[in-house]
Amino acid sequence: MANQLNKTLEQNAENQKRYKEKVKAQIDKIDARIDEFRAKVDQAEADGKLKYQNMLEELTAKRDAAQQKFDELQNASESAWDDLQKGFESAWQELDQSFQKAVNNF
């Protein structure tokens, strides 16, 4: 019984580690995409620039919210993991939708 519990805990820890690595890679990727968008905003004509700067600020705020959820997830106890993972997934979905909207409107 104790061996099975230890094995389950080890599997959960390994799954969490892989998930954290995946999320970190996603955050790095979105950071690069935001930097590309920022460069395009900097090159935009003056009349549209304000609109795109507002979109960029929204993207940055949502990226920061996703990072905060990820930070909470990294420090989560086993019992809080599922709830915090759901919170991160929700923040990530909002960020992704905002980014797609910004790119489509550019």
MODELLER restraints for C-alpha pairs under 7 A, 6 or more apart:
rsr = mdl.restraints
at = mdl.atoms
rsr.add(forms.Gaussian(group=physical.xy_distance, feature=features.Distance(at['CA:38:A'], at['CA:56:A']), mean=6.84, stdev=0.5))
rsr.add(forms.Gaussian(group=physical.xy_distance, feature=features.Distance(at['CA:41:A'], at['CA:49:A']), mean=6.15, stdev=0.5))
rsr.add(forms.Gaussian(group=physical.xy_distance, feature=features.Distance(at['CA:41:A'], at['CA:52:A']), mean=5.94, stdev=0.5))
rsr.add(forms.Gaussian(group=physical.xy_distance, feature=features.Distance(at['CA:41:A'], at['CA:53:A']), mean=6.58, stdev=0.5))
rsr.add(forms.Gaussian(group=physical.xy_distance, feature=features.Distance(at['CA:55:A'], at['CA:102:A']), mean=6.18, stdev=0.5))
rsr.add(forms.Gaussian(group=physical.xy_distance, feature=features.Distance(at['CA:59:A'], at['CA:95:A']), mean=6.53, stdev=0.5))
rsr.add(forms.Gaussian(group=physical.xy_distance, feature=features.Distance(at['CA:59:A'], at['CA:98:A']), mean=6.42, stdev=0.5))
rsr.add(forms.Gaussian(group=physical.xy_distance, feature=features.Distance(at['CA:59:A'], at['CA:99:A']), mean=6.40, stdev=0.5))
rsr.add(forms.Gaussian(group=physical.xy_distance, feature=features.Distance(at['CA:62:A'], at['CA:95:A']), mean=5.34, stdev=0.5))
rsr.add(forms.Gaussian(group=physical.xy_distance, feature=features.Distance(at['CA:63:A'], at['CA:95:A']), mean=6.16, stdev=0.5))
rsr.add(forms.Gaussian(group=physical.xy_distance, feature=features.Distance(at['CA:65:A'], at['CA:91:A']), mean=6.66, stdev=0.5))
rsr.add(forms.Gaussian(group=physical.xy_distance, feature=features.Distance(at['CA:66:A'], at['CA:88:A']), mean=6.11, stdev=0.5))
rsr.add(forms.Gaussian(group=physical.xy_distance, feature=features.Distance(at['CA:66:A'], at['CA:91:A']), mean=5.16, stdev=0.5))
rsr.add(forms.Gaussian(group=physical.xy_distance, feature=features.Distance(at['CA:66:A'], at['CA:92:A']), mean=5.69, stdev=0.5))
rsr.add(forms.Gaussian(group=physical.xy_distance, feature=features.Distance(at['CA:69:A'], at['CA:87:A']), mean=6.70, stdev=0.5))
rsr.add(forms.Gaussian(group=physical.xy_distance, feature=features.Distance(at['CA:69:A'], at['CA:88:A']), mean=5.07, stdev=0.5))
rsr.add(forms.Gaussian(group=physical.xy_distance, feature=features.Distance(at['CA:70:A'], at['CA:88:A']), mean=6.16, stdev=0.5))
rsr.add(forms.Gaussian(group=physical.xy_distance, feature=features.Distance(at['CA:73:A'], at['CA:81:A']), mean=6.55, stdev=0.5))
rsr.add(forms.Gaussian(group=physical.xy_distance, feature=features.Distance(at['CA:73:A'], at['CA:84:A']), mean=5.64, stdev=0.5))
rsr.add(forms.Gaussian(group=physical.xy_distance, feature=features.Distance(at['CA:73:A'], at['CA:85:A']), mean=6.45, stdev=0.5))
